[in-house]
Structures are given as structure tokens and as C-alpha cells.
Amino acid sequence: MSGFVTNEGKQEYINSYHEAMSYLPQPVESKMLNTDFGKVKLYKFQEEETPDKTPLLLLPGKGSATSQ
């Protein structure tokens, strides 16, 4: 659906992604899901005291991205 115009742009995105992920707790699980729109990466964040809590699903808006 989209791509990077330059290798420099791709590297800048990857660096920003890793920086954004460094502010989050370590995920307890991650997996790639195939969808009609391409691949999507899923992260599961959970603390010991929250195993029975209802999960919250966050989705990016059109034209934006989240950490991969």
C-alpha cells in the first residue's frame, strides 16, 4: 500500500520506531497478523495484576502509523 521513497527515509522511520518503543514496557507477546490490507504487528502488554482485565485495542488513524 505504501513504501519508502529513500533508504534514508526508511532508516529515519526505523530509528523513530525504536525510540517510540523504548518508552513502552516490554511486551509479553508479539505476533504478525495477515489482513486484507497487509501485515499488522500485534503487541500484548500485561502486568501480573491485570490478567483478567478487558484488553484495550488501539488503532492508528488513516495516513498515520504506530510503532511496528
Secondary structure by P-SEA (a helix, b strand, c coil): ccccccaaaaaaaaaaaaaaaaacccccbbbbbbccccbbbbbbbbcccccccbbbbbbbcccccccc
